[in-house]
Structure formats: C-alpha cells, structure tokens
Amino acid sequence: FVFALYITLMVLIVLNIITAIFVNDALEMSQAKKEDAVHAARERREALFLTLRSLFHQCDVDSSGTISKSELQSIMEKPDLVACISELDIGNLDTGTLFDILDING
C-alpha cells in the first residue's frame, strides 16, 4: 500500500513539473510576441513620421519653414499623404480641417 502511494505521489510530482515547464514556455512565447508587436508598432510609427516629415518638407515650396493652406492643398492628393492619414486613423478630412488641426499658430 505504501509503495502504491509513493508511486502515485511521484507520478503526480513529475506531471506537475512537466506541466509547469509547458506553462512557463507558453508564457515566455507570449511575452516575446507582445514585445515583437510593440517593436513593430514603434517601427511603423517612426516610418510614418519620416514619411509625413518628408511630405511636409516637399510641400513647403517657398522654404519658409511653415506650410500655408495652399501649400497643404498641393499635396493633399498625393497617395503617400493619403496613406499616412489613413494609417493615423483620423478619417477623411478636407484640407481646411486638416490645416486647422495641424496649425499651431491658431
């Protein structure tokens, strides 16, 4: 009887250890996937920022360092800007609304 109890206890201990190993591996994989997703989102945001910056520099035709409403209108139909705006998930904005949102001087 004692031997059967000992064997049963040892089997349960071994199964518990095996289960713990699998759970630990699953948690590590999940954490790695979350870190990869955060890193990918950061890279997309940086690429989006660089694209927007380039587009706005191209838009500033008089090299004043600022963008007028007419200069913004000139690039509103570019596919790159349309893609950037859709990536930002700010919806379909007309030029005036977008200019008002971005205007820091009021």
PDB file as gemmi writes it, atoms N, CA and C in Angstrom:
CRYST1    1.000    1.000    1.000  90.00  90.00  90.00 P 1                      
ATOM      1  N   PHE A   1       0.810  -1.198   0.000  1.00  0.00           N  
ATOM      2  CA  PHE A   1       0.000   0.000   0.000  1.00  0.00           C  
ATOM      3  C   PHE A   1       0.859   1.271   0.000  1.00  0.00           C  
ATOM      4  N   VAL A   2       1.899   1.287   0.806  1.00  0.00           N  
ATOM      5  CA  VAL A   2       2.788   2.441   0.898  1.00  0.00           C  
ATOM      6  C   VAL A   2       3.520   2.637  -0.425  1.00  0.00           C  
ATOM      7  N   PHE A   3       3.916   1.538  -1.037  1.00  0.00           N  
ATOM      8  CA  PHE A   3       4.613   1.624  -2.309  1.00  0.00           C  
ATOM      9  C   PHE A   3       3.709   2.220  -3.383  1.00  0.00           C  
ATOM     10  N   ALA A   4       2.454   1.817  -3.447  1.00  0.00           N  
ATOM     11  CA  ALA A   4       1.498   2.341  -4.428  1.00  0.00           C  
ATOM     12  C   ALA A   4       1.259   3.837  -4.181  1.00  0.00           C  
ATOM     13  N   LEU A   5       1.183   4.240  -2.934  1.00  0.00           N  
ATOM     14  CA  LEU A   5       1.017   5.655  -2.596  1.00  0.00           C  
ATOM     15  C   LEU A   5       2.246   6.447  -3.014  1.00  0.00           C  
ATOM     16  N   TYR A   6       3.424   5.876  -2.796  1.00  0.00           N  
ATOM     17  CA  TYR A   6       4.682   6.522  -3.189  1.00  0.00           C  
ATOM     18  C   TYR A   6       4.743   6.707  -4.709  1.00  0.00           C  
ATOM     19  N   ILE A   7       4.397   5.656  -5.462  1.00  0.00           N  
ATOM     20  CA  ILE A   7       4.420   5.718  -6.924  1.00  0.00           C  
ATOM     21  C   ILE A   7       3.414   6.764  -7.412  1.00  0.00           C  
ATOM     22  N   THR A   8       2.233   6.774  -6.858  1.00  0.00           N  
ATOM     23  CA  THR A   8       1.208   7.742  -7.251  1.00  0.00           C  
ATOM     24  C   THR A   8       1.676   9.175  -6.982  1.00  0.00           C  
ATOM     25  N   LEU A   9       2.258   9.386  -5.829  1.00  0.00           N  
ATOM     26  CA  LEU A   9       2.763  10.703  -5.471  1.00  0.00           C  
ATOM     27  C   LEU A   9       3.878  11.141  -6.419  1.00  0.00           C  
ATOM     28  N   MET A  10       4.797  10.257  -6.761  1.00  0.00           N  
ATOM     29  CA  MET A  10       5.890  10.582  -7.664  1.00  0.00           C  
ATOM     30  C   MET A  10       5.376  10.896  -9.074  1.00  0.00           C  
ATOM     31  N   VAL A  11       4.398  10.148  -9.534  1.00  0.00           N  
ATOM     32  CA  VAL A  11       3.819  10.407 -10.852  1.00  0.00           C  
ATOM     33  C   VAL A  11       3.170  11.795 -10.868  1.00  0.00           C  
ATOM     34  N   LEU A  12       2.433  12.134  -9.827  1.00  0.00           N  
ATOM     35  CA  LEU A  12       1.812  13.452  -9.753  1.00  0.00           C  
ATOM     36  C   LEU A  12       2.858  14.567  -9.717  1.00  0.00           C  
ATOM     37  N   ILE A  13       3.942  14.344  -9.009  1.00  0.00           N  
ATOM     38  CA  ILE A  13       5.008  15.340  -8.943  1.00  0.00           C  
ATOM     39  C   ILE A  13       5.643  15.539 -10.313  1.00  0.00           C  
ATOM     40  N   VAL A  14       5.939  14.452 -11.001  1.00  0.00           N  
ATOM     41  CA  VAL A  14       6.550  14.539 -12.333  1.00  0.00           C  
ATOM     42  C   VAL A  14       5.595  15.227 -13.311  1.00  0.00           C  
ATOM     43  N   LEU A  15       4.313  14.874 -13.274  1.00  0.00           N  
ATOM     44  CA  LEU A  15       3.336  15.523 -14.156  1.00  0.00           C  
ATOM     45  C   LEU A  15       3.216  17.013 -13.844  1.00  0.00           C  
ATOM     46  N   ASN A  16       3.290  17.365 -12.576  1.00  0.00           N  
ATOM     47  CA  ASN A  16       3.225  18.769 -12.190  1.00  0.00           C  
ATOM     48  C   ASN A  16       4.444  19.529 -12.721  1.00  0.00           C  
ATOM     49  N   ILE A  17       5.602  18.938 -12.670  1.00  0.00           N  
ATOM     50  CA  ILE A  17       6.819  19.565 -13.189  1.00  0.00           C  
ATOM     51  C   ILE A  17       6.730  19.747 -14.696  1.00  0.00           C  
ATOM     52  N   ILE A  18       6.264  18.726 -15.398  1.00  0.00           N  
ATOM     53  CA  ILE A  18       6.123  18.804 -16.851  1.00  0.00           C  
ATOM     54  C   ILE A  18       5.129  19.893 -17.228  1.00  0.00           C  
ATOM     55  N   THR A  19       4.004  19.954 -16.514  1.00  0.00           N  
ATOM     56  CA  THR A  19       3.006  20.996 -16.766  1.00  0.00           C  
ATOM     57  C   THR A  19       3.595  22.382 -16.528  1.00  0.00           C  
ATOM     58  N   ALA A  20       4.365  22.539 -15.477  1.00  0.00           N  
ATOM     59  CA  ALA A  20       4.985  23.829 -15.167  1.00  0.00           C  
ATOM     60  C   ALA A  20       5.950  24.246 -16.274  1.00  0.00           C  
ATOM     61  N   ILE A  21       6.677  23.316 -16.818  1.00  0.00           N  
ATOM     62  CA  ILE A  21       7.607  23.622 -17.910  1.00  0.00           C  
ATOM     63  C   ILE A  21       6.841  24.117 -19.139  1.00  0.00           C  
ATOM     64  N   PHE A  22       5.760  23.428 -19.497  1.00  0.00           N  
ATOM     65  CA  PHE A  22       4.958  23.845 -20.650  1.00  0.00           C  
ATOM     66  C   PHE A  22       4.327  25.211 -20.433  1.00  0.00           C  
ATOM     67  N   VAL A  23       3.799  25.453 -19.256  1.00  0.00           N  
ATOM     68  CA  VAL A  23       3.177  26.749 -18.962  1.00  0.00           C  
ATOM     69  C   VAL A  23       4.214  27.859 -19.020  1.00  0.00           C  
ATOM     70  N   ASN A  24       5.378  27.615 -18.460  1.00  0.00           N  
ATOM     71  CA  ASN A  24       6.450  28.607 -18.473  1.00  0.00           C  
ATOM     72  C   ASN A  24       6.871  28.938 -19.905  1.00  0.00           C  
ATOM     73  N   ASP A  25       7.036  27.907 -20.741  1.00  0.00           N  
ATOM     74  CA  ASP A  25       7.408  28.136 -22.141  1.00  0.00           C  
ATOM     75  C   ASP A  25       6.330  28.923 -22.877  1.00  0.00           C  
ATOM     76  N   ALA A  26       5.070  28.610 -22.614  1.00  0.00           N  
ATOM     77  CA  ALA A  26       3.973  29.328 -23.261  1.00  0.00           C  
ATOM     78  C   ALA A  26       3.966  30.797 -22.841  1.00  0.00           C  
ATOM     79  N   LEU A  27       4.206  31.077 -21.574  1.00  0.00           N  
ATOM     80  CA  LEU A  27       4.255  32.459 -21.098  1.00  0.00           C  
ATOM     81  C   LEU A  27       5.420  33.224 -21.714  1.00  0.00           C  
ATOM     82  N   GLU A  28       6.560  32.587 -21.846  1.00  0.00           N  
ATOM     83  CA  GLU A  28       7.714  33.235 -22.461  1.00  0.00           C  
ATOM     84  C   GLU A  28       7.454  33.544 -23.925  1.00  0.00           C  
ATOM     85  N   MET A  29       6.818  32.616 -24.637  1.00  0.00           N  
ATOM     86  CA  MET A  29       6.497  32.852 -26.044  1.00  0.00           C  
ATOM     87  C   MET A  29       5.494  33.989 -26.179  1.00  0.00           C  
ATOM     88  N   SER A  30       4.524  34.043 -25.307  1.00  0.00           N  
ATOM     89  CA  SER A  30       3.527  35.100 -25.341  1.00  0.00           C  
ATOM     90  C   SER A  30       4.169  36.461 -25.085  1.00  0.00           C  
ATOM     91  N   GLN A  31       5.070  36.526 -24.129  1.00  0.00           N  
ATOM     92  CA  GLN A  31       5.759  37.775 -23.831  1.00  0.00           C  
ATOM     93  C   GLN A  31       6.614  38.217 -25.015  1.00  0.00           C  
ATOM     94  N   ALA A  32       7.282  37.269 -25.656  1.00  0.00           N  
ATOM     95  CA  ALA A  32       8.111  37.599 -26.815  1.00  0.00           C  
ATOM     96  C   ALA A  32       7.254  38.143 -27.960  1.00  0.00           C  
ATOM     97  N   LYS A  33       6.072  37.561 -28.162  1.00  0.00           N  
ATOM     98  CA  LYS A  33       5.178  38.040 -29.214  1.00  0.00           C  
ATOM     99  C   LYS A  33       4.693  39.453 -28.909  1.00  0.00           C  
ATOM    100  N   LYS A  34       4.406  39.744 -27.642  1.00  0.00           N  
ATOM    101  CA  LYS A  34       3.975  41.092 -27.268  1.00  0.00           C  
ATOM    102  C   LYS A  34       5.092  42.090 -27.522  1.00  0.00           C  
ATOM    103  N   GLU A  35       6.308  41.732 -27.164  1.00  0.00           N  
ATOM    104  CA  GLU A  35       7.444  42.623 -27.384  1.00  0.00           C  
ATOM    105  C   GLU A  35       7.672  42.857 -28.873  1.00  0.00           C  
ATOM    106  N   ASP A  36       7.517  41.811 -29.674  1.00  0.00           N  
ATOM    107  CA  ASP A  36       7.664  41.959 -31.127  1.00  0.00           C  
ATOM    108  C   ASP A  36       6.588  42.886 -31.690  1.00  0.00           C  
ATOM    109  N   ALA A  37       5.363  42.755 -31.201  1.00  0.00           N  
ATOM    110  CA  ALA A  37       4.272  43.601 -31.678  1.00  0.00           C  
ATOM    111  C   ALA A  37       4.520  45.065 -31.313  1.00  0.00           C  
ATOM    112  N   VAL A  38       5.005  45.311 -30.104  1.00  0.00           N  
ATOM    113  CA  VAL A  38       5.302  46.681 -29.685  1.00  0.00           C  
ATOM    114  C   VAL A  38       6.425  47.260 -30.538  1.00  0.00           C  
ATOM    115  N   HIS A  39       7.441  46.445 -30.784  1.00  0.00           N  
ATOM    116  CA  HIS A  39       8.569  46.901 -31.603  1.00  0.00           C  
ATOM    117  C   HIS A  39       8.116  47.206 -33.034  1.00  0.00           C  
ATOM    118  N   ALA A  40       7.280  46.352 -33.603  1.00  0.00           N  
ATOM    119  CA  ALA A  40       6.787  46.569 -34.962  1.00  0.00           C  
ATOM    120  C   ALA A  40       5.929  47.835 -35.032  1.00  0.00           C  
ATOM    121  N   ALA A  41       5.108  48.053 -34.018  1.00  0.00           N  
ATOM    122  CA  ALA A  41       4.277  49.271 -33.997  1.00  0.00           C  
ATOM    123  C   ALA A  41       5.152  50.517 -33.898  1.00  0.00           C  
ATOM    124  N   ARG A  42       6.202  50.446 -33.099  1.00  0.00           N  
ATOM    125  CA  ARG A  42       7.118  51.578 -32.974  1.00  0.00           C  
ATOM    126  C   ARG A  42       7.812  51.858 -34.307  1.00  0.00           C  
ATOM    127  N   GLU A  43       8.226  50.809 -35.001  1.00  0.00           N  
ATOM    128  CA  GLU A  43       8.881  50.990 -36.300  1.00  0.00           C  
ATOM    129  C   GLU A  43       7.918  51.583 -37.329  1.00  0.00           C  
ATOM    130  N   ARG A  44       6.655  51.126 -37.324  1.00  0.00           N  
ATOM    131  CA  ARG A  44       5.653  51.685 -38.246  1.00  0.00           C  
ATOM    132  C   ARG A  44       5.417  53.163 -37.949  1.00  0.00           C  
ATOM    133  N   ARG A  45       5.340  53.507 -36.668  1.00  0.00           N  
ATOM    134  CA  ARG A  45       5.116  54.900 -36.285  1.00  0.00           C  
ATOM    135  C   ARG A  45       6.290  55.778 -36.706  1.00  0.00           C  
ATOM    136  N   GLU A  46       7.517  55.279 -36.541  1.00  0.00           N  
ATOM    137  CA  GLU A  46       8.696  56.042 -36.952  1.00  0.00           C  
ATOM    138  C   GLU A  46       8.742  56.220 -38.466  1.00  0.00           C  
ATOM    139  N   ALA A  47       8.416  55.165 -39.211  1.00  0.00           N  
ATOM    140  CA  ALA A  47       8.394  55.261 -40.672  1.00  0.00           C  
ATOM    141  C   ALA A  47       7.315  56.238 -41.120  1.00  0.00           C  
ATOM    142  N   LEU A  48       6.168  56.208 -40.466  1.00  0.00           N  
ATOM    143  CA  LEU A  48       5.082  57.128 -40.782  1.00  0.00           C  
ATOM    144  C   LEU A  48       5.518  58.568 -40.512  1.00  0.00           C  
ATOM    145  N   PHE A  49       6.183  58.786 -39.396  1.00  0.00           N  
ATOM    146  CA  PHE A  49       6.669  60.122 -39.061  1.00  0.00           C  
ATOM    147  C   PHE A  49       7.652  60.624 -40.113  1.00  0.00           C  
ATOM    148  N   LEU A  50       8.576  59.771 -40.532  1.00  0.00           N  
ATOM    149  CA  LEU A  50       9.552  60.181 -41.541  1.00  0.00           C  
ATOM    150  C   LEU A  50       8.882  60.490 -42.880  1.00  0.00           C  
ATOM    151  N   THR A  51       7.882  59.696 -43.243  1.00  0.00           N  
ATOM    152  CA  THR A  51       7.161  59.944 -44.487  1.00  0.00           C  
ATOM    153  C   THR A  51       6.409  61.276 -44.421  1.00  0.00           C  
ATOM    154  N   LEU A  52       5.713  61.506 -43.307  1.00  0.00           N  
ATOM    155  CA  LEU A  52       4.996  62.773 -43.150  1.00  0.00           C  
ATOM    156  C   LEU A  52       5.956  63.957 -43.164  1.00  0.00           C  
ATOM    157  N   ARG A  53       7.063  63.804 -42.495  1.00  0.00           N  
ATOM    158  CA  ARG A  53       8.052  64.885 -42.458  1.00  0.00           C  
ATOM    159  C   ARG A  53       8.555  65.202 -43.867  1.00  0.00           C  
ATOM    160  N   SER A  54       8.857  64.155 -44.631  1.00  0.00           N  
ATOM    161  CA  SER A  54       9.322  64.340 -45.998  1.00  0.00           C  
ATOM    162  C   SER A  54       8.255  65.015 -46.856  1.00  0.00           C  
ATOM    163  N   LEU A  55       7.011  64.567 -46.712  1.00  0.00           N  
ATOM    164  CA  LEU A  55       5.926  65.168 -47.482  1.00  0.00           C  
ATOM    165  C   LEU A  55       5.741  66.639 -47.128  1.00  0.00           C  
ATOM    166  N   PHE A  56       5.819  66.966 -45.863  1.00  0.00           N  
ATOM    167  CA  PHE A  56       5.645  68.360 -45.464  1.00  0.00           C  
ATOM    168  C   PHE A  56       6.824  69.222 -45.904  1.00  0.00           C  
ATOM    169  N   HIS A  57       8.017  68.647 -45.929  1.00  0.00           N  
ATOM    170  CA  HIS A  57       9.160  69.395 -46.458  1.00  0.00           C  
ATOM    171  C   HIS A  57       8.985  69.650 -47.951  1.00  0.00           C  
ATOM    172  N   GLN A  58       8.475  68.660 -48.676  1.00  0.00           N  
ATOM    173  CA  GLN A  58       8.214  68.842 -50.097  1.00  0.00           C  
ATOM    174  C   GLN A  58       7.111  69.873 -50.319  1.00  0.00           C  
ATOM    175  N   CYS A  59       6.176  69.906 -49.426  1.00  0.00           N  
ATOM    176  CA  CYS A  59       5.045  70.822 -49.531  1.00  0.00           C  
ATOM    177  C   CYS A  59       5.475  72.278 -49.336  1.00  0.00           C  
ATOM    178  N   ASP A  60       6.501  72.515 -48.552  1.00  0.00           N  
ATOM    179  CA  ASP A  60       6.967  73.874 -48.258  1.00  0.00           C  
ATOM    180  C   ASP A  60       7.788  74.390 -49.438  1.00  0.00           C  
ATOM    181  N   VAL A  61       7.097  74.807 -50.497  1.00  0.00           N  
ATOM    182  CA  VAL A  61       7.776  75.200 -51.731  1.00  0.00           C  
ATOM    183  C   VAL A  61       8.537  76.508 -51.608  1.00  0.00           C  
ATOM    184  N   ASP A  62       8.116  77.407 -50.705  1.00  0.00           N  
ATOM    185  CA  ASP A  62       8.826  78.677 -50.561  1.00  0.00           C  
ATOM    186  C   ASP A  62       9.931  78.608 -49.506  1.00  0.00           C  
ATOM    187  N   SER A  63      10.164  77.425 -48.942  1.00  0.00           N  
ATOM    188  CA  SER A  63      11.219  77.180 -47.943  1.00  0.00           C  
ATOM    189  C   SER A  63      11.138  78.142 -46.758  1.00  0.00           C  
ATOM    190  N   SER A  64       9.927  78.433 -46.343  1.00  0.00           N  
ATOM    191  CA  SER A  64       9.724  79.348 -45.216  1.00  0.00           C  
ATOM    192  C   SER A  64       9.788  78.624 -43.871  1.00  0.00           C  
ATOM    193  N   GLY A  65       9.734  77.313 -43.899  1.00  0.00           N  
ATOM    194  CA  GLY A  65       9.703  76.545 -42.659  1.00  0.00           C  
ATOM    195  C   GLY A  65       8.297  76.358 -42.130  1.00  0.00           C  
ATOM    196  N   THR A  66       7.336  76.941 -42.815  1.00  0.00           N  
ATOM    197  CA  THR A  66       5.925  76.763 -42.478  1.00  0.00           C  
ATOM    198  C   THR A  66       5.170  76.347 -43.725  1.00  0.00           C  
ATOM    199  N   ILE A  67       3.990  75.816 -43.524  1.00  0.00           N  
ATOM    200  CA  ILE A  67       3.171  75.360 -44.649  1.00  0.00           C  
ATOM    201  C   ILE A  67       1.881  76.162 -44.645  1.00  0.00           C  
ATOM    202  N   SER A  68       1.603  76.791 -45.758  1.00  0.00           N  
ATOM    203  CA  SER A  68       0.343  77.537 -45.889  1.00  0.00           C  
ATOM    204  C   SER A  68      -0.758  76.569 -46.305  1.00  0.00           C  
ATOM    205  N   LYS A  69      -1.979  77.050 -46.217  1.00  0.00           N  
ATOM    206  CA  LYS A  69      -3.118  76.211 -46.607  1.00  0.00           C  
ATOM    207  C   LYS A  69      -3.031  75.827 -48.078  1.00  0.00           C  
ATOM    208  N   SER A  70      -2.567  76.747 -48.919  1.00  0.00           N  
ATOM    209  CA  SER A  70      -2.457  76.435 -50.352  1.00  0.00           C  
ATOM    210  C   SER A  70      -1.346  75.410 -50.599  1.00  0.00           C  
ATOM    211  N   GLU A  71      -0.264  75.504 -49.832  1.00  0.00           N  
ATOM    212  CA  GLU A  71       0.807  74.508 -49.980  1.00  0.00           C  
ATOM    213  C   GLU A  71       0.320  73.135 -49.527  1.00  0.00           C  
ATOM    214  N   LEU A  72      -0.449  73.091 -48.460  1.00  0.00           N  
ATOM    215  CA  LEU A  72      -1.006  71.822 -47.994  1.00  0.00           C  
ATOM    216  C   LEU A  72      -1.955  71.248 -49.034  1.00  0.00           C  
ATOM    217  N   GLN A  73      -2.748  72.122 -49.651  1.00  0.00           N  
ATOM    218  CA  GLN A  73      -3.681  71.669 -50.681  1.00  0.00           C  
ATOM    219  C   GLN A  73      -2.937  71.002 -51.837  1.00  0.00           C  
ATOM    220  N   SER A  74      -1.728  71.482 -52.139  1.00  0.00           N  
ATOM    221  CA  SER A  74      -0.975  70.936 -53.269  1.00  0.00           C  
ATOM    222  C   SER A  74      -0.550  69.488 -53.067  1.00  0.00           C  
ATOM    223  N   ILE A  75      -0.451  69.038 -51.831  1.00  0.00           N  
ATOM    224  CA  ILE A  75      -0.028  67.641 -51.616  1.00  0.00           C  
ATOM    225  C   ILE A  75      -1.157  66.748 -51.114  1.00  0.00           C  
ATOM    226  N   MET A  76      -2.344  67.296 -50.936  1.00  0.00           N  
ATOM    227  CA  MET A  76      -3.446  66.507 -50.379  1.00  0.00           C  
ATOM    228  C   MET A  76      -3.854  65.327 -51.258  1.00  0.00           C  
ATOM    229  N   GLU A  77      -3.556  65.383 -52.536  1.00  0.00           N  
ATOM    230  CA  GLU A  77      -3.945  64.293 -53.434  1.00  0.00           C  
ATOM    231  C   GLU A  77      -2.835  63.260 -53.614  1.00  0.00           C  
ATOM    232  N   LYS A  78      -1.681  63.481 -52.999  1.00  0.00           N  
ATOM    233  CA  LYS A  78      -0.585  62.514 -53.148  1.00  0.00           C  
ATOM    234  C   LYS A  78      -0.933  61.220 -52.415  1.00  0.00           C  
ATOM    235  N   PRO A  79      -0.695  60.093 -53.072  1.00  0.00           N  
ATOM    236  CA  PRO A  79      -1.027  58.810 -52.443  1.00  0.00           C  
ATOM    237  C   PRO A  79      -0.293  58.576 -51.116  1.00  0.00           C  
ATOM    238  N   ASP A  80       0.935  59.096 -51.003  1.00  0.00           N  
ATOM    239  CA  ASP A  80       1.686  58.909 -49.763  1.00  0.00           C  
ATOM    240  C   ASP A  80       0.991  59.597 -48.593  1.00  0.00           C  
ATOM    241  N   LEU A  81       0.519  60.798 -48.808  1.00  0.00           N  
ATOM    242  CA  LEU A  81      -0.156  61.530 -47.734  1.00  0.00           C  
ATOM    243  C   LEU A  81      -1.491  60.884 -47.396  1.00  0.00           C  
ATOM    244  N   VAL A  82      -2.217  60.464 -48.405  1.00  0.00           N  
ATOM    245  CA  VAL A  82      -3.494  59.786 -48.170  1.00  0.00           C  
ATOM    246  C   VAL A  82      -3.268  58.515 -47.347  1.00  0.00           C  
ATOM    247  N   ALA A  83      -2.209  57.772 -47.675  1.00  0.00           N  
ATOM    248  CA  ALA A  83      -1.888  56.550 -46.919  1.00  0.00           C  
ATOM    249  C   ALA A  83      -1.509  56.880 -45.482  1.00  0.00           C  
ATOM    250  N   CYS A  84      -0.738  57.940 -45.293  1.00  0.00           N  
ATOM    251  CA  CYS A  84      -0.339  58.345 -43.940  1.00  0.00           C  
ATOM    252  C   CYS A  84      -1.544  58.758 -43.113  1.00  0.00           C  
ATOM    253  N   ILE A  85      -2.451  59.503 -43.719  1.00  0.00           N  
ATOM    254  CA  ILE A  85      -3.646  59.942 -42.998  1.00  0.00           C  
ATOM    255  C   ILE A  85      -4.513  58.744 -42.625  1.00  0.00           C  
ATOM    256  N   SER A  86      -4.630  57.795 -43.542  1.00  0.00           N  
ATOM    257  CA  SER A  86      -5.438  56.608 -43.215  1.00  0.00           C  
ATOM    258  C   SER A  86      -4.747  55.761 -42.150  1.00  0.00           C  
ATOM    259  N   GLU A  87      -3.426  55.731 -42.144  1.00  0.00           N  
ATOM    260  CA  GLU A  87      -2.676  54.998 -41.114  1.00  0.00           C  
ATOM    261  C   GLU A  87      -2.875  55.642 -39.743  1.00  0.00           C  
ATOM    262  N   LEU A  88      -3.000  56.967 -39.726  1.00  0.00           N  
ATOM    263  CA  LEU A  88      -3.236  57.677 -38.466  1.00  0.00           C  
ATOM    264  C   LEU A  88      -4.664  57.492 -37.966  1.00  0.00           C  
ATOM    265  N   ASP A  89      -5.522  56.971 -38.828  1.00  0.00           N  
ATOM    266  CA  ASP A  89      -6.916  56.691 -38.482  1.00  0.00           C  
ATOM    267  C   ASP A  89      -7.644  57.956 -38.026  1.00  0.00           C  
ATOM    268  N   ILE A  90      -7.473  59.027 -38.796  1.00  0.00           N  
ATOM    269  CA  ILE A  90      -8.166  60.276 -38.479  1.00  0.00           C  
ATOM    270  C   ILE A  90      -9.288  60.551 -39.469  1.00  0.00           C  
ATOM    271  N   GLY A  91      -9.597  59.582 -40.300  1.00  0.00           N  
ATOM    272  CA  GLY A  91     -10.744  59.698 -41.194  1.00  0.00           C  
ATOM    273  C   GLY A  91     -10.478  60.572 -42.406  1.00  0.00           C  
ATOM    274  N   ASN A  92     -11.532  60.820 -43.142  1.00  0.00           N  
ATOM    275  CA  ASN A  92     -11.450  61.656 -44.342  1.00  0.00           C  
ATOM    276  C   ASN A  92     -11.618  63.116 -43.942  1.00  0.00           C  
ATOM    277  N   LEU A  93     -10.537  63.849 -44.011  1.00  0.00           N  
ATOM    278  CA  LEU A  93     -10.574  65.258 -43.653  1.00  0.00           C  
ATOM    279  C   LEU A  93     -10.355  66.100 -44.897  1.00  0.00           C  
ATOM    280  N   ASP A  94     -11.062  67.218 -44.971  1.00  0.00           N  
ATOM    281  CA  ASP A  94     -10.763  68.133 -46.059  1.00  0.00           C  
ATOM    282  C   ASP A  94      -9.521  68.941 -45.677  1.00  0.00           C  
ATOM    283  N   THR A  95      -8.993  69.663 -46.632  1.00  0.00           N  
ATOM    284  CA  THR A  95      -7.746  70.405 -46.416  1.00  0.00           C  
ATOM    285  C   THR A  95      -7.874  71.417 -45.288  1.00  0.00           C  
ATOM    286  N   GLY A  96      -8.981  72.125 -45.245  1.00  0.00           N  
ATOM    287  CA  GLY A  96      -9.175  73.144 -44.211  1.00  0.00           C  
ATOM    288  C   GLY A  96      -9.184  72.562 -42.814  1.00  0.00           C  
ATOM    289  N   THR A  97      -9.882  71.452 -42.641  1.00  0.00           N  
ATOM    290  CA  THR A  97      -9.945  70.810 -41.326  1.00  0.00           C  
ATOM    291  C   THR A  97      -8.583  70.297 -40.910  1.00  0.00           C  
ATOM    292  N   LEU A  98      -7.874  69.634 -41.832  1.00  0.00           N  
ATOM    293  CA  LEU A  98      -6.530  69.134 -41.523  1.00  0.00           C  
ATOM    294  C   LEU A  98      -5.594  70.289 -41.194  1.00  0.00           C  
ATOM    295  N   PHE A  99      -5.689  71.373 -41.940  1.00  0.00           N  
ATOM    296  CA  PHE A  99      -4.840  72.529 -41.677  1.00  0.00           C  
ATOM    297  C   PHE A  99      -5.131  73.102 -40.291  1.00  0.00           C  
ATOM    298  N   ASP A 100      -6.411  73.201 -39.939  1.00  0.00           N  
ATOM    299  CA  ASP A 100      -6.786  73.711 -38.621  1.00  0.00           C  
ATOM    300  C   ASP A 100      -6.282  72.806 -37.493  1.00  0.00           C  
ATOM    301  N   ILE A 101      -6.296  71.511 -37.714  1.00  0.00           N  
ATOM    302  CA  ILE A 101      -5.803  70.570 -36.696  1.00  0.00           C  
ATOM    303  C   ILE A 101      -4.299  70.732 -36.504  1.00  0.00           C  
ATOM    304  N   LEU A 102      -3.579  70.894 -37.619  1.00  0.00           N  
ATOM    305  CA  LEU A 102      -2.121  70.962 -37.555  1.00  0.00           C  
ATOM    306  C   LEU A 102      -1.588  72.357 -37.240  1.00  0.00           C  
ATOM    307  N   ASP A 103      -2.409  73.368 -37.395  1.00  0.00           N  
ATOM    308  CA  ASP A 103      -1.970  74.750 -37.212  1.00  0.00           C  
ATOM    309  C   ASP A 103      -1.681  75.047 -35.743  1.00  0.00           C  
ATOM    310  N   ILE A 104      -0.420  75.355 -35.428  1.00  0.00           N  
ATOM    311  CA  ILE A 104      -0.058  75.636 -34.040  1.00  0.00           C  
ATOM    312  C   ILE A 104      -0.130  77.126 -33.716  1.00  0.00           C  
ATOM    313  N   ASN A 105      -0.244  77.976 -34.730  1.00  0.00           N  
ATOM    314  CA  ASN A 105      -0.306  79.419 -34.508  1.00  0.00           C  
ATOM    315  C   ASN A 105      -1.734  79.955 -34.417  1.00  0.00           C  
ATOM    316  N   GLY A 106      -2.698  79.066 -34.569  1.00  0.00           N  
ATOM    317  CA  GLY A 106      -4.090  79.491 -34.472  1.00  0.00           C  
ATOM    318  C   GLY A 106      -4.560  80.016 -35.758  1.00  0.00           C  
TER     319      GLY A 106                                                      
END                                                                             
